[in-house]
């Protein structure tokens, strides 16, 4: 029962508060609506008053501006009228002044024109005279210069023609020499002689004549003679020959050069194959004709007289092929000189080794003689020191003793003493000469 009363009381209180809240909400809403209506009315009234005020101000401003413009226009019109009158007066005055100045300038210009015409006429006349003199001078100088230049040109042309004639003569001589050289190179025998001469010159410059042989048989079974053979030391003071033969396949090399000039790859390949074939054939001939160990080395050297030919053989890779198949080494002029210099150094080293015992004996003999020479010098030094001591004794003690003995002797006059001393000196010199003759 009590709980129901409490619940009913609580529900009543809640309803009361809800009713109060609703009443407050309605009251507040009405007040807000009232305030809103009042604000809108006030705003409308303010707008209306503002519009009226703006209209009134605009009319007043417009009237003020119109009055100002009118007053300004009247003022400007008055000023313009006064300015126009003043300007007309000034323009009239300026026109008068300009007319006066124009007349004065015309007079001055007329005077200047007359003066200038006079001066120009005089100046033109003077210029004509000077130009005439200059023309005459220039003509004379041009004539002289032209004659000198023509003379020099003819002289120069004559000298050049003479040089051309000399050059043509030299070209003819050169062409004749080239023809002779072509004949030499076209002949197989002369080509071989050319390479042989070049190889011989290189050997002669680097090696001594005892270190190589010329046109020697290196094989006991054949009659072939190699052009050159270098003497190498063998067993028991024997000699082993290193054959060197010059080869120049000119035809194949010329075809290869012409193929390079033409630029045809087919011709280059064909000419290169022909050159390889010729080089291999020459290497085979050298190996078969001149190599016979132990009388010779087991290899020989093929000398190519031109660096271009040697470079082509090296570029084609024939060096390894010839060494492997035929035991033949390739050498051009430069490589041949380097090879011979290396051999020369080997020869010098070998000679030093062979004569080292003789050199040692000579050094021993020199040492012995030098010791004897030292003893002789020491004895000579002792004798020189002894002679110096005797001279000092003679100069000091003996001189003073002689002077003491001669104190009591009266001296002669200078003339008498001179005559006596010269006589005695002459007798003494004659006596010494007689002794030397005996």
C-alpha positions as a Markdown table, in Angstrom:
| # | Residue | x | y | z |
|---|---|---|---|---|
| 1 | Unk | 0.0 | 0.0 | 0.0 |
| 2 | Unk | 2.8 | 2.3 | 1.0 |
| 3 | Unk | 4.7 | 1.4 | -2.1 |
| 4 | Unk | 1.8 | 2.2 | -4.3 |
| 5 | Unk | 1.4 | 5.6 | -2.6 |
| 6 | Unk | 5.0 | 6.3 | -3.2 |
| 7 | Unk | 4.8 | 5.3 | -6.8 |
| 8 | Unk | 1.7 | 7.4 | -7.3 |
| 9 | Unk | 3.3 | 10.3 | -5.6 |
| 10 | Unk | 6.4 | 10.0 | -7.7 |
| 11 | Unk | 4.3 | 9.8 | -10.9 |
| 12 | Unk | 2.4 | 12.9 | -9.9 |
| 13 | Unk | 5.6 | 14.8 | -9.2 |
| 14 | Unk | 7.0 | 13.7 | -12.7 |
| 15 | Unk | 3.8 | 14.9 | -14.4 |
| 16 | Unk | 4.0 | 18.2 | -12.5 |
| 17 | Unk | 7.5 | 18.8 | -13.7 |
| 18 | Unk | 6.6 | 17.9 | -17.2 |
| 19 | Unk | 3.7 | 20.3 | -17.2 |
| 20 | Unk | 5.8 | 23.1 | -15.7 |
| 21 | Unk | 8.5 | 22.5 | -18.4 |
| 22 | Unk | 5.9 | 22.6 | -21.2 |
| 23 | Unk | 4.5 | 25.8 | -19.8 |
| 24 | Unk | 7.9 | 27.4 | -19.7 |
| 25 | Unk | 8.7 | 26.2 | -23.2 |
| 26 | Unk | 5.4 | 27.7 | -24.5 |
| 27 | Unk | 6.2 | 31.0 | -22.7 |
| 28 | Unk | 9.7 | 31.2 | -24.0 |
| 29 | Unk | 8.6 | 30.4 | -27.6 |
| 30 | Unk | 6.0 | 33.2 | -27.4 |
| 31 | Unk | 8.5 | 35.7 | -26.2 |
| 32 | Unk | 11.0 | 34.7 | -28.9 |
| 33 | Unk | 8.3 | 35.1 | -31.6 |
| 34 | Unk | 7.4 | 38.5 | -30.1 |
| 35 | Unk | 11.0 | 39.6 | -30.1 |
| 36 | Unk | 11.4 | 38.4 | -33.7 |
| 37 | Unk | 8.4 | 40.3 | -34.9 |
| 38 | Unk | 9.5 | 43.4 | -33.1 |
| 39 | Unk | 13.0 | 43.1 | -34.6 |
| 40 | Unk | 11.7 | 42.7 | -38.1 |
| 41 | Unk | 9.5 | 45.8 | -37.6 |
| 42 | Unk | 12.5 | 47.8 | -36.3 |
| 43 | Unk | 14.7 | 46.7 | -39.2 |
| 44 | Unk | 12.0 | 47.6 | -41.8 |
| 45 | Unk | 11.6 | 51.0 | -40.2 |
| 46 | Unk | 15.4 | 51.5 | -40.1 |
| 47 | Unk | 15.6 | 50.6 | -43.8 |
| 48 | Unk | 12.9 | 53.0 | -44.7 |
| 49 | Unk | 14.6 | 55.8 | -42.7 |
| 50 | Unk | 18.0 | 55.0 | -44.2 |
| 51 | Unk | 16.6 | 55.1 | -47.7 |
| 52 | Unk | 14.9 | 58.4 | -47.1 |
| 53 | Unk | 18.1 | 59.8 | -45.6 |
| 54 | Unk | 20.2 | 58.6 | -48.6 |
| 55 | Unk | 17.7 | 60.1 | -51.1 |
| 56 | Unk | 17.8 | 63.5 | -49.2 |
| 57 | Unk | 21.6 | 63.5 | -49.1 |
| 58 | Unk | 21.9 | 62.5 | -52.7 |
| 59 | Unk | 19.7 | 65.4 | -53.8 |
| 60 | Unk | 21.6 | 67.9 | -51.7 |
| 61 | Unk | 24.9 | 66.6 | -53.0 |
| 62 | Unk | 23.7 | 66.7 | -56.6 |
| 63 | Unk | 22.6 | 70.3 | -56.2 |
| 64 | Unk | 25.9 | 71.2 | -54.6 |
| 65 | Unk | 27.8 | 69.6 | -57.4 |
| 66 | Unk | 25.7 | 71.2 | -60.1 |
| 67 | Unk | 26.3 | 74.6 | -58.5 |
| 68 | Unk | 30.0 | 74.0 | -58.3 |
| 69 | Unk | 30.2 | 73.0 | -61.9 |
| 70 | Unk | 28.2 | 76.0 | -63.0 |
| 71 | Unk | 30.5 | 78.4 | -61.1 |
| 72 | Unk | 33.5 | 76.7 | -62.4 |
| 73 | Unk | 32.2 | 76.9 | -66.0 |
| 74 | Unk | 31.6 | 80.6 | -65.6 |
| 75 | Unk | 35.1 | 81.1 | -64.2 |
| 76 | Unk | 36.7 | 79.0 | -67.0 |
| 77 | Unk | 34.8 | 80.8 | -69.7 |
| 78 | Unk | 36.0 | 84.2 | -68.3 |
| 79 | Unk | 39.6 | 83.0 | -68.1 |
| 80 | Unk | 39.4 | 81.5 | -71.6 |
| 81 | Unk | 38.3 | 84.8 | -73.0 |
| 82 | Unk | 41.0 | 86.8 | -71.2 |
| 83 | Unk | 43.6 | 84.2 | -72.2 |
| 84 | Unk | 42.5 | 84.2 | -75.8 |
| 85 | Unk | 42.8 | 88.0 | -76.0 |
| 86 | Unk | 46.3 | 87.9 | -74.4 |
| 87 | Unk | 47.4 | 85.1 | -76.7 |
| 88 | Unk | 46.1 | 87.0 | -79.8 |
| 89 | Unk | 48.2 | 90.0 | -78.7 |
| 90 | Unk | 51.2 | 87.8 | -78.1 |
| 91 | Unk | 50.8 | 86.0 | -81.4 |
| 92 | Unk | 50.6 | 89.3 | -83.2 |
| 93 | Unk | 53.8 | 90.5 | -81.5 |
| 94 | Unk | 55.5 | 87.1 | -82.2 |
| 95 | Unk | 54.5 | 87.3 | -85.9 |
| 96 | Unk | 56.0 | 90.8 | -86.2 |
| 97 | Unk | 59.2 | 89.6 | -84.5 |
| 98 | Unk | 59.3 | 86.5 | -86.7 |
| 99 | Unk | 58.9 | 88.5 | -89.8 |
| 100 | Unk | 61.7 | 90.8 | -88.7 |
| 101 | Unk | 63.9 | 87.9 | -87.9 |
| 102 | Unk | 63.1 | 86.2 | -91.2 |
| 103 | Unk | 64.0 | 89.3 | -93.2 |
| 104 | Unk | 67.3 | 89.6 | -91.2 |
| 105 | Unk | 68.1 | 85.9 | -91.7 |
| 106 | Unk | 67.4 | 86.1 | -95.4 |
| 107 | Unk | 69.9 | 89.0 | -95.7 |
| 108 | Unk | 72.5 | 87.1 | -93.6 |
| 109 | Unk | 71.9 | 83.9 | -95.6 |
| 110 | Unk | 72.3 | 85.8 | -98.9 |
| 111 | Unk | 75.6 | 87.2 | -97.6 |
| 112 | Unk | 76.7 | 83.8 | -96.4 |
| 113 | Unk | 75.7 | 82.3 | -99.7 |
| 114 | Unk | 77.6 | 84.8 | -101.7 |
| 115 | Unk | 80.7 | 84.3 | -99.5 |
| 116 | Unk | 80.4 | 80.5 | -99.6 |
| 117 | Unk | 80.1 | 80.6 | -103.4 |
| 118 | Unk | 83.2 | 82.7 | -103.7 |
| 119 | Unk | 85.1 | 80.5 | -101.3 |
| 120 | Unk | 83.8 | 77.3 | -102.9 |
| 121 | Unk | 84.9 | 78.6 | -106.3 |
| 122 | Unk | 88.4 | 79.4 | -105.0 |
| 123 | Unk | 88.5 | 76.1 | -103.2 |
| 124 | Unk | 87.3 | 74.2 | -106.2 |
| 125 | Unk | 89.9 | 75.8 | -108.4 |
| 126 | Unk | 92.7 | 75.0 | -105.8 |
| 127 | Unk | 91.4 | 71.5 | -105.5 |
| 128 | Unk | 91.5 | 71.1 | -109.3 |
| 129 | Unk | 95.1 | 72.3 | -109.3 |
| 130 | Unk | 96.1 | 70.0 | -106.5 |
| 131 | Unk | 94.2 | 67.1 | -108.1 |
| 132 | Unk | 96.0 | 67.7 | -111.4 |
| 133 | Unk | 99.3 | 67.7 | -109.6 |
| 134 | Unk | 98.4 | 64.6 | -107.7 |
| 135 | Unk | 97.2 | 62.9 | -110.9 |
| 136 | Unk | 100.5 | 63.7 | -112.6 |
| 137 | Unk | 102.5 | 62.4 | -109.6 |
| 138 | Unk | 100.3 | 59.3 | -109.3 |
| 139 | Unk | 100.6 | 58.7 | -113.0 |
| 140 | Unk | 104.4 | 58.9 | -112.8 |
| 141 | Unk | 104.6 | 56.7 | -109.7 |
| 142 | Unk | 102.1 | 54.2 | -111.1 |
| 143 | Unk | 104.0 | 54.1 | -114.4 |
| 144 | Unk | 107.3 | 53.6 | -112.5 |
| 145 | Unk | 105.7 | 51.0 | -110.1 |
| 146 | Unk | 104.0 | 49.3 | -113.0 |
| 147 | Unk | 107.2 | 49.0 | -114.9 |
| 148 | Unk | 109.1 | 47.8 | -111.8 |
| 149 | Unk | 106.4 | 45.3 | -111.0 |
| 150 | Unk | 106.2 | 44.1 | -114.6 |
| 151 | Unk | 110.0 | 43.7 | -114.7 |
| 152 | Unk | 110.0 | 41.9 | -111.4 |
| 153 | Unk | 107.1 | 39.7 | -112.6 |
| 154 | Unk | 108.9 | 38.8 | -115.8 |
| 155 | Unk | 112.1 | 38.1 | -113.8 |
| 156 | Unk | 110.2 | 36.0 | -111.3 |
| 157 | Unk | 108.4 | 34.2 | -114.2 |
| 158 | Unk | 111.7 | 33.6 | -115.9 |
| 159 | Unk | 113.2 | 32.2 | -112.7 |
| 160 | Unk | 110.2 | 30.0 | -112.1 |
| 161 | Unk | 110.3 | 28.8 | -115.7 |
| 162 | Unk | 114.0 | 28.0 | -115.3 |
| 163 | Unk | 113.2 | 26.1 | -112.1 |
| 164 | Unk | 110.4 | 24.3 | -113.9 |
| 165 | Unk | 112.8 | 23.4 | -116.7 |
| 166 | Unk | 115.3 | 22.2 | -114.0 |
| 167 | Unk | 112.5 | 20.3 | -112.3 |
| 168 | Unk | 111.5 | 18.7 | -115.6 |
| 169 | Unk | 115.1 | 17.6 | -116.1 |
| 170 | Unk | 115.2 | 16.2 | -112.6 |
| 171 | Unk | 111.9 | 14.5 | -113.2 |
| 172 | Unk | 113.2 | 13.0 | -116.4 |
| 173 | Unk | 116.3 | 11.8 | -114.5 |
| 174 | Unk | 114.1 | 10.5 | -111.7 |
| 175 | Unk | 111.8 | 8.8 | -114.2 |
| 176 | Unk | 114.9 | 7.2 | -115.8 |
| 177 | Unk | 116.1 | 6.1 | -112.4 |
| 178 | Unk | 112.7 | 4.7 | -111.6 |
| 179 | Unk | 112.7 | 2.8 | -114.8 |
| 180 | Unk | 116.1 | 1.4 | -114.0 |
| 181 | Unk | 114.9 | 0.5 | -110.5 |
| 182 | Unk | 111.8 | -1.1 | -112.0 |
| 183 | Unk | 114.1 | -3.2 | -114.3 |
| 184 | Unk | 116.1 | -4.2 | -111.3 |
| 185 | Unk | 113.1 | -5.1 | -109.2 |
| 186 | Unk | 111.5 | -7.0 | -112.1 |
| 187 | Unk | 114.5 | -9.2 | -112.5 |
| 188 | Unk | 114.7 | -12.1 | -110.0 |
| 189 | Unk | 118.5 | -12.2 | -109.9 |
| 190 | Unk | 118.9 | -8.4 | -109.4 |
| 191 | Unk | 116.2 | -8.5 | -106.7 |
| 192 | Unk | 118.1 | -11.1 | -104.8 |
| 193 | Unk | 121.3 | -9.1 | -105.2 |
| 194 | Unk | 119.5 | -6.0 | -103.8 |
| 195 | Unk | 118.4 | -7.9 | -100.7 |
| 196 | Unk | 121.9 | -9.4 | -100.3 |
| 197 | Unk | 123.6 | -6.0 | -100.5 |
| 198 | Unk | 121.3 | -4.6 | -97.9 |
| 199 | Unk | 121.8 | -7.6 | -95.6 |
| 200 | Unk | 125.6 | -7.3 | -96.1 |
| 201 | Unk | 125.6 | -3.6 | -95.1 |
| 202 | Unk | 123.7 | -4.4 | -91.9 |
| 203 | Unk | 126.1 | -7.2 | -91.0 |
| 204 | Unk | 129.1 | -5.0 | -91.8 |
| 205 | Unk | 127.9 | -2.2 | -89.6 |
| 206 | Unk | 127.2 | -4.3 | -86.5 |
| 207 | Unk | 129.5 | -7.4 | -86.6 |
| 208 | Unk | 133.2 | -7.7 | -87.3 |
| 209 | Unk | 134.4 | -9.5 | -90.4 |
| 210 | Unk | 135.7 | -12.4 | -88.4 |
| 211 | Unk | 132.2 | -13.0 | -86.9 |
| 212 | Unk | 130.4 | -14.1 | -90.1 |
| 213 | Unk | 131.1 | -15.8 | -93.4 |
| 214 | Unk | 129.9 | -14.9 | -96.9 |
| 215 | Unk | 128.8 | -17.3 | -99.6 |
| 216 | Unk | 129.7 | -20.4 | -97.7 |
| 217 | Unk | 128.6 | -24.0 | -98.0 |
| 218 | Unk | 126.8 | -25.1 | -94.8 |
| 219 | Unk | 125.8 | -28.6 | -95.9 |
| 220 | Unk | 128.3 | -31.3 | -96.7 |
| 221 | Unk | 126.1 | -33.1 | -99.2 |
| 222 | Unk | 125.1 | -30.2 | -101.4 |
| 223 | Unk | 126.7 | -27.5 | -103.5 |
| 224 | Unk | 124.4 | -24.7 | -102.4 |
| 225 | Unk | 126.0 | -21.7 | -100.8 |
| 226 | Unk | 124.2 | -19.5 | -98.3 |
| 227 | Unk | 124.6 | -15.7 | -98.7 |
| 228 | Unk | 125.7 | -15.1 | -95.1 |
| 229 | Unk | 126.3 | -17.3 | -92.0 |
| 230 | Unk | 127.1 | -16.0 | -88.5 |
| 231 | Unk | 129.8 | -17.9 | -86.6 |
| 232 | Unk | 128.6 | -19.1 | -83.2 |
| 233 | Unk | 130.8 | -20.8 | -80.7 |
| 234 | Unk | 130.5 | -24.6 | -80.6 |
| 235 | Unk | 132.0 | -27.5 | -78.6 |
| 236 | Unk | 135.8 | -27.6 | -78.2 |
| 237 | Unk | 136.5 | -24.3 | -79.8 |
| 238 | Unk | 134.5 | -25.3 | -82.9 |
| 239 | Unk | 132.1 | -23.1 | -84.9 |
| 240 | Unk | 128.4 | -23.5 | -85.6 |
| 241 | Unk | 127.0 | -21.5 | -88.4 |
| 242 | Unk | 123.7 | -19.6 | -88.3 |
| 243 | Unk | 122.5 | -19.3 | -92.0 |
| 244 | Unk | 120.9 | -16.0 | -93.1 |
| 245 | Unk | 119.4 | -15.7 | -96.6 |
| 246 | Unk | 117.6 | -12.7 | -98.1 |
| 247 | Unk | 114.4 | -13.2 | -100.0 |
| 248 | Unk | 112.2 | -10.7 | -101.8 |
| 249 | Unk | 109.0 | -12.0 | -103.4 |
| 250 | Unk | 108.4 | -8.8 | -105.3 |
| 251 | Unk | 105.7 | -10.0 | -107.7 |
| 252 | Unk | 103.4 | -11.3 | -105.0 |
| 253 | Unk | 104.0 | -8.2 | -102.7 |
| 254 | Unk | 103.4 | -5.8 | -105.6 |
| 255 | Unk | 100.1 | -7.5 | -106.4 |
| 256 | Unk | 99.1 | -7.2 | -102.8 |
| 257 | Unk | 99.9 | -3.5 | -102.7 |
| 258 | Unk | 97.9 | -2.9 | -105.9 |
| 259 | Unk | 95.0 | -4.9 | -104.4 |
| 260 | Unk | 95.1 | -2.7 | -101.3 |
| 261 | Unk | 95.0 | 0.4 | -103.6 |
| 262 | Unk | 92.0 | -0.9 | -105.5 |
| 263 | Unk | 90.1 | -1.8 | -102.3 |
| 264 | Unk | 88.7 | -5.1 | -103.6 |
| 265 | Unk | 88.5 | -7.7 | -100.9 |
| 266 | Unk | 88.6 | -10.5 | -103.3 |
| 267 | Unk | 91.8 | -9.3 | -104.9 |
| 268 | Unk | 93.4 | -8.6 | -101.5 |
| 269 | Unk | 92.6 | -12.2 | -100.4 |
| 270 | Unk | 93.9 | -13.7 | -103.6 |
| 271 | Unk | 97.1 | -11.6 | -103.5 |
| 272 | Unk | 97.6 | -12.4 | -99.8 |
| 273 | Unk | 97.3 | -16.1 | -100.4 |
| 274 | Unk | 99.9 | -15.8 | -103.2 |
| 275 | Unk | 102.3 | -14.0 | -100.9 |
| 276 | Unk | 101.9 | -16.6 | -98.2 |
| 277 | Unk | 102.6 | -19.3 | -100.7 |
| 278 | Unk | 105.8 | -17.5 | -101.9 |
| 279 | Unk | 107.0 | -16.9 | -98.3 |
| 280 | Unk | 106.4 | -20.6 | -97.4 |
| 281 | Unk | 108.2 | -21.8 | -100.5 |
| 282 | Unk | 111.2 | -19.5 | -99.7 |
| 283 | Unk | 111.3 | -20.8 | -96.1 |
| 284 | Unk | 111.2 | -24.4 | -97.3 |
| 285 | Unk | 114.1 | -23.8 | -99.7 |
| 286 | Unk | 116.3 | -22.2 | -97.0 |
| 287 | Unk | 115.6 | -25.1 | -94.6 |
| 288 | Unk | 116.4 | -27.7 | -97.2 |
| 289 | Unk | 119.5 | -26.1 | -98.7 |
| 290 | Unk | 121.3 | -24.5 | -95.7 |
| 291 | Unk | 120.2 | -26.1 | -92.4 |
| 292 | Unk | 122.2 | -29.2 | -91.3 |
| 293 | Unk | 122.8 | -29.6 | -87.5 |
| 294 | Unk | 125.3 | -29.9 | -85.9 |
| 295 | Unk | 127.4 | -28.0 | -88.5 |
| 296 | Unk | 124.7 | -25.3 | -88.4 |
| 297 | Unk | 122.0 | -24.3 | -86.0 |
| 298 | Unk | 118.7 | -26.2 | -86.2 |
| 299 | Unk | 117.1 | -23.0 | -87.6 |
| 300 | Unk | 117.9 | -20.3 | -90.1 |
| 301 | Unk | 116.9 | -16.6 | -90.7 |
| 302 | Unk | 115.0 | -15.3 | -93.7 |
| 303 | Unk | 115.8 | -11.6 | -94.2 |
| 304 | Unk | 113.1 | -9.5 | -95.9 |
| 305 | Unk | 114.6 | -6.2 | -97.2 |
| 306 | Unk | 111.5 | -4.0 | -96.7 |
| 307 | Unk | 109.7 | -3.2 | -93.5 |
| 308 | Unk | 106.3 | -3.2 | -95.3 |
| 309 | Unk | 106.8 | -6.7 | -96.5 |
| 310 | Unk | 108.0 | -7.8 | -93.0 |
| 311 | Unk | 104.9 | -6.1 | -91.4 |
| 312 | Unk | 102.6 | -7.9 | -93.9 |
| 313 | Unk | 104.1 | -11.3 | -93.1 |
| 314 | Unk | 103.8 | -10.7 | -89.4 |
| 315 | Unk | 100.2 | -9.5 | -89.7 |
| 316 | Unk | 99.3 | -12.6 | -91.7 |
| 317 | Unk | 100.5 | -14.8 | -88.8 |
| 318 | Unk | 103.2 | -16.5 | -90.8 |
| 319 | Unk | 106.0 | -16.1 | -88.2 |
| 320 | Unk | 104.7 | -18.9 | -86.0 |
| 321 | Unk | 103.9 | -21.1 | -89.0 |
| 322 | Unk | 107.4 | -20.8 | -90.5 |
| 323 | Unk | 109.0 | -21.4 | -87.1 |
| 324 | Unk | 106.9 | -24.4 | -86.4 |
| 325 | Unk | 107.0 | -26.1 | -89.9 |
| 326 | Unk | 110.4 | -25.0 | -91.3 |
| 327 | Unk | 112.4 | -23.8 | -88.3 |
| 328 | Unk | 112.8 | -20.4 | -90.1 |
| 329 | Unk | 112.7 | -17.0 | -88.3 |
| 330 | Unk | 111.6 | -13.9 | -90.1 |
| 331 | Unk | 113.6 | -10.6 | -89.8 |
| 332 | Unk | 113.2 | -7.2 | -91.4 |
| 333 | Unk | 115.9 | -4.5 | -91.5 |
| 334 | Unk | 115.0 | -3.2 | -87.9 |
| 335 | Unk | 114.6 | -6.6 | -86.3 |
| 336 | Unk | 117.8 | -7.9 | -88.0 |
| 337 | Unk | 119.8 | -5.0 | -86.5 |
| 338 | Unk | 118.3 | -5.8 | -83.1 |
| 339 | Unk | 119.1 | -9.5 | -83.4 |
| 340 | Unk | 122.7 | -8.8 | -84.5 |
| 341 | Unk | 123.2 | -6.4 | -81.6 |
| 342 | Unk | 122.0 | -9.1 | -79.2 |
| 343 | Unk | 124.5 | -11.6 | -80.8 |
| 344 | Unk | 127.2 | -9.0 | -80.6 |
| 345 | Unk | 126.6 | -8.6 | -76.8 |
| 346 | Unk | 126.8 | -12.4 | -76.5 |
| 347 | Unk | 130.1 | -12.5 | -78.4 |
| 348 | Unk | 131.6 | -9.8 | -76.1 |
| 349 | Unk | 130.4 | -11.7 | -73.0 |
| 350 | Unk | 132.0 | -15.0 | -74.4 |
| 351 | Unk | 135.3 | -13.2 | -75.2 |
| 352 | Unk | 135.4 | -11.8 | -71.6 |
| 353 | Unk | 134.8 | -15.3 | -70.2 |
| 354 | Unk | 137.6 | -16.8 | -72.4 |
| 355 | Unk | 140.2 | -14.2 | -71.5 |
| 356 | Unk | 139.3 | -13.8 | -67.9 |
| 357 | Unk | 142.3 | -15.9 | -66.7 |
| 358 | Unk | 144.6 | -13.8 | -68.9 |
| 359 | Unk | 143.2 | -10.6 | -67.4 |
| 360 | Unk | 143.7 | -12.0 | -63.9 |
| 361 | Unk | 147.4 | -12.8 | -64.7 |
| 362 | Unk | 148.0 | -9.4 | -66.1 |
| 363 | Unk | 146.4 | -7.8 | -63.0 |
| 364 | Unk | 148.7 | -10.0 | -60.8 |
| 365 | Unk | 151.8 | -8.9 | -62.7 |
| 366 | Unk | 150.7 | -5.3 | -62.4 |
| 367 | Unk | 150.3 | -5.7 | -58.7 |
| 368 | Unk | 153.8 | -7.2 | -58.4 |
| 369 | Unk | 155.4 | -4.4 | -60.4 |
| 370 | Unk | 153.5 | -1.8 | -58.5 |
| 371 | Unk | 154.9 | -3.1 | -55.2 |
| 372 | Unk | 158.4 | -2.9 | -56.7 |
| 373 | Unk | 157.6 | 0.6 | -57.9 |
| 374 | Unk | 156.6 | 1.6 | -54.4 |
| 375 | Unk | 159.9 | 0.3 | -52.9 |
| 376 | Unk | 161.9 | 2.2 | -55.6 |
| 377 | Unk | 160.0 | 5.4 | -54.8 |
| 378 | Unk | 160.7 | 5.0 | -51.1 |
| 379 | Unk | 164.4 | 4.5 | -51.7 |
| 380 | Unk | 164.5 | 7.5 | -54.0 |
| 381 | Unk | 162.7 | 9.6 | -51.4 |
| 382 | Unk | 165.3 | 8.6 | -48.8 |
| 383 | Unk | 168.2 | 9.6 | -51.1 |
| 384 | Unk | 166.5 | 13.0 | -51.8 |
| 385 | Unk | 166.1 | 13.6 | -48.1 |
| 386 | Unk | 169.8 | 12.7 | -47.5 |
| 387 | Unk | 170.8 | 15.1 | -50.3 |
| 388 | Unk | 168.7 | 17.9 | -48.8 |
| 389 | Unk | 170.4 | 17.3 | -45.4 |
| 390 | Unk | 173.9 | 17.5 | -47.0 |
| 391 | Unk | 172.9 | 20.7 | -48.9 |
| 392 | Unk | 171.7 | 22.3 | -45.7 |
| 393 | Unk | 174.9 | 21.3 | -44.0 |
| 394 | Unk | 177.0 | 22.7 | -46.9 |
| 395 | Unk | 175.1 | 25.9 | -47.0 |
| 396 | Unk | 175.2 | 26.5 | -43.3 |
| 397 | Unk | 178.4 | 25.2 | -41.7 |
| 398 | Unk | 180.8 | 25.2 | -44.7 |
| 399 | Unk | 179.7 | 28.7 | -45.8 |
| 400 | Unk | 180.3 | 30.2 | -42.4 |
| 401 | Unk | 183.7 | 28.4 | -42.2 |
| 402 | Unk | 184.8 | 29.8 | -45.6 |
| 403 | Unk | 183.6 | 33.3 | -44.6 |
| 404 | Unk | 185.7 | 33.2 | -41.4 |
| 405 | Unk | 188.8 | 32.2 | -43.5 |
| 406 | Unk | 188.2 | 35.1 | -45.9 |
| 407 | Unk | 187.8 | 37.9 | -43.3 |
| 408 | Unk | 191.4 | 39.0 | -43.4 |
| 409 | Unk | 191.6 | 39.2 | -47.2 |
| 410 | Unk | 191.2 | 42.6 | -48.8 |
| 411 | Unk | 188.5 | 42.8 | -51.5 |
| 412 | Unk | 189.2 | 44.0 | -55.1 |
| 413 | Unk | 187.4 | 46.6 | -57.1 |
| 414 | Unk | 184.2 | 45.6 | -58.9 |
| 415 | Unk | 185.8 | 45.9 | -62.3 |
| 416 | Unk | 188.8 | 43.7 | -61.4 |
| 417 | Unk | 186.7 | 41.1 | -59.6 |
| 418 | Unk | 184.3 | 41.0 | -62.6 |
| 419 | Unk | 187.1 | 40.4 | -65.1 |
| 420 | Unk | 188.7 | 37.8 | -62.9 |
| 421 | Unk | 185.5 | 36.0 | -62.2 |
| 422 | Unk | 184.5 | 36.1 | -65.9 |
| 423 | Unk | 187.8 | 34.7 | -66.9 |
| 424 | Unk | 187.7 | 32.0 | -64.3 |
| 425 | Unk | 184.0 | 31.3 | -65.2 |
| 426 | Unk | 185.0 | 31.0 | -68.9 |
| 427 | Unk | 187.9 | 28.7 | -68.0 |
| 428 | Unk | 185.5 | 26.6 | -65.8 |
| 429 | Unk | 182.9 | 26.3 | -68.5 |
| 430 | Unk | 185.6 | 25.4 | -71.0 |
| 431 | Unk | 186.9 | 22.8 | -68.6 |
| 432 | Unk | 183.4 | 21.3 | -68.1 |
| 433 | Unk | 182.8 | 21.2 | -71.9 |
| 434 | Unk | 186.1 | 19.4 | -72.4 |
| 435 | Unk | 185.2 | 16.9 | -69.7 |
| 436 | Unk | 181.8 | 16.2 | -71.4 |
| 437 | Unk | 183.5 | 15.7 | -74.8 |
| 438 | Unk | 185.9 | 13.2 | -73.3 |
